[in-house]
Amino acid sequence: MTVLVYAEHDNQELKPATLATITAGLAIDSDVHVLVAGANAKAVADSASQVVGVSKVLLADSPAFANQLAENVAPLVANLAPAYSHILAPATTTGKNFLPRVSALLDVNMVSDITKVIDTNTFERPIYAGNAIATVQNTESKIIATVRTTAFDLANATGGSAVVENVSAGDDAGKSSFVKEELAVSARPELTSASIIVSGGRALASGENFTKYIEPLADKLGGAVGASRAAVDAGFVPNDLQVGQTGKIVAPNLYIAVGISGAIQHLAGMKDSKTIVAINTDPEAPIASVADYFLEADYQVAVPELTAKL
C-alpha cells in the first residue's frame, strides 16, 4: 500500500500545504510518494525529496503543467493511479479543482476535506460549517481525498533523502488555456500560512480603521491581516483577506479577532487556531465561546494601547 501526495507549488518553492498533506499520508502508510507536476520545477522536486517520510518523488516536467491546469493534471494523476492505494491533495483551489476529475476518471468516490486519519479507509471531516464532525469510511479499491491542511502538523522539510524519478508528463489536453493571474503583493505573510493573524470585523466601520488599527498591530507582531465576511462585503478590505467558511481556512498560533461577533461561518474558518484572542464590547458575542482570552473593550482604545506596548 503506497500513498501518492500531489505537491502544491509555484514551480519554484514547495508550499507548506504539501508538508501537511504528507503528514496525513504518513498517518495512512509509511510509504509516501510525492508528485511534482510543473514546468522547470526540478528545484521543487529536490525540496520534496528532502521532506522527512517521503520515499520517492515523481517529477512530471512539462510546459503543459506550468500553471497546473486541472484538465492537464487530472489525466496525469489518473495514469499514475494504478500504482497507489491512496491519492491525496491539499484542499486548496488547485486540489479542489483537479482531484474530483481524477475521481471521475477512475470511477471512484472521493472524500473531501479530511481533518483526521482514523485508519486506512476511515476519516473525519467537518460538516455543517464545522459544527459537527462526520466519520466517513470509504470502501473503494482506491481512495481519493483532499486534506484540510490546517488540521495536520507540517512534516519536517529537511532530513529526508528520497530519490527523484522523472515520469512521462503527457501533452497539453487542449481543453483550457491560462490567461492571466493577478496576485496581491504584500510584505506581510500569506494569510493561510501566517503564524499570527489579526482580523477585523464589521465593527471597524471603514477601511480607514483597518489601516489605522488592524494593520499597525499586525505589523508589530509580524502577522497577516484578515477580515470577517461582513467587513469584506461592506468593502472595507479586499475579499482575499476573508477568513471563514466561504473565505480562507486558517489555523495560526495566534488569532486576534477585533470587533468580530463570531458568526458560525467565520468560526468555521479559524476555530482551530492554537490561541484565540477576542476584543469586543459584547461579552455575549459567539466568538467568546471559542476565545482563549476575551477582552471586553472598545477596540479604538484597546488596540492602540496593545500596539504601543509591543
FENCORDA-V618152 format. One record per run of one state. SS is the DSSP state (~ for helix, > for strand, _ for the rest). FROM is the first residue (numbers start at 1). TO is the last residue. If there is no record, write none. Layout:
<<SS & FROM & TO> <SS & FROM & TO>>
This chain:
<<_ & 1 & 2> <> & 3 & 6> <_ & 7 & 8> <> & 9 & 9> <_ & 10 & 13> <> & 14 & 14> <_ & 15 & 15> <~ & 16 & 28> <_ & 29 & 31> <> & 32 & 38> <_ & 39 & 41> <~ & 42 & 49> <_ & 50 & 53> <> & 54 & 61> <_ & 62 & 62> <~ & 63 & 65> <_ & 66 & 69> <~ & 70 & 83> <_ & 84 & 85> <> & 86 & 90> <_ & 91 & 92> <~ & 93 & 106> <_ & 107 & 109> <> & 110 & 119> <_ & 120 & 121> <> & 122 & 127> <_ & 128 & 131> <> & 132 & 137> <_ & 138 & 142> <> & 143 & 147> <_ & 148 & 148> <~ & 149 & 151> <_ & 152 & 162> <> & 163 & 166> <_ & 167 & 190> <~ & 191 & 193> <_ & 194 & 195> <> & 196 & 200> <_ & 201 & 201> <~ & 202 & 204> <_ & 205 & 206> <~ & 207 & 221> <_ & 222 & 223> <> & 224 & 227> <_ & 228 & 228> <~ & 229 & 233> <_ & 234 & 238> <~ & 239 & 241> <> & 242 & 243> <_ & 244 & 247> <> & 248 & 248> <_ & 249 & 253> <> & 254 & 258> <_ & 259 & 263> <~ & 264 & 270> <_ & 271 & 274> <> & 275 & 280> <_ & 281 & 285> <~ & 286 & 289> <_ & 290 & 292> <> & 293 & 296> <_ & 297 & 298> <~ & 299 & 309> <_ & 310 & 310>>
